[in-house]
Each structure stands twice: as C-alpha cells, then as structure tokens.
C-alpha cells in the first residue's frame, strides 16, 4: 500500500502543534499495517463523503482518506482534523 498525502491534508496538519503532528504520523504508520485497522477504528463514511473512510488519531482528531483505483491500492489521505472535517 502506498500513502499519498493530498495538499489539503498537508495544509491542515501544519495547524497542529508538533506533538500532535507526531502522533498523526505515528497513526498513519500504524494504518499502513492492515492488522491495526480495528484499533484505529477505520470506518466507511456516509453522505457527501460516501466512498471515503476515516480513522481516529485521538478521541477528537480524525483522518479522512479514500482508496485509489490503482493496483495495489493507493491510499489518499484527504484531510485531518476534529469532527468538522466531515463538513468540509
């Protein structure tokens, strides 16, 4: 699996303190190992984000991503933030 950091994700991550940024990248590393998906609470999204997924970094911070059409599947990290990421 290849992780692709979309521009919105990179812009939003800069708004967090360094300690939170480190935690975000630690969770992305865990996400790369499929066995950790349950611990990260990976789930499908509904509504306007249908077709995308989300996983938890902390109790309030989420990462929204989509799988690409490529084989093997690429993962596009779209955005990161609190629950307002679902509204953008």
N, C-alpha and C positions, 0 to 999 in steps of 0.2 A: 504494500500500500504506500502510495506517495502522498504526502501532505502538501497542499498548495495554499499559501496564505494570501487571501484576497486583499486588495488595497483597503477596503473598509475595516477589515479585521486589524490590519497593521495600524491604521489611524486610531482606532478605538483603544487598542492596547496601550498606546503611548499615554493615555489619560490616567492610567493606573499607576500607583506607586511601585517602585522597583520590587518590593516584596511580593506584591500581588502579581506582577508580571512574571516573576519567577515561578509562582505557584501555577499560573496559567500554562506556562511551557512545560512544567512537570506533568500536569494533567494531559497535555497533548501527547507527551511521550508515553504515558500510560495508555492513552487511547490507541496508539499505534499497535499495541499488543491486544489482539481481539479478546483475550481471556479477561481483560479488565473492563469490558463494556458494561457488565452488570454493576460493578462497583461505582462506575461513573454515572449510572442511571441514564444511559443512552435511550432516547425515545423519539418516535415519529412525531412530527408537528402537524397540526391541522390548520384549516382556514387558509389565509393567503400564503402561509409558509408550507402548505401541503407539498410533499415531496422532499422536504428538508427534515433534518434531525437536530437534536440538541443533546448536550451532556453537561453535567454540573462540574464547576470548578470549586465553588464554595456553596454554602446554602443559599446565597443570593446571586452569584455570578454564573452565567451560562455561556456556552459556546454554541453557535448555530452553524451547521455545516450541511453540505449536500455531497452525494456521491457523484462522480463524473461518469460519463458514458464509456470511458476508456477501459481496456482490459490489460493488466489488472486495474481494478478500480482506483481512481484517484479520489482523494477527499479534499474538497474545497472548504476551508474554514472561512465562513462569510462574515461573521461579526461576533463580538463578545460584549457582555455587559449584564446588568441586572435584568429583571423581567421586562423592562421596556424594549429590549431587543426584539421581542415578539411583535411590537407595534410599529417598528420602523420599516 
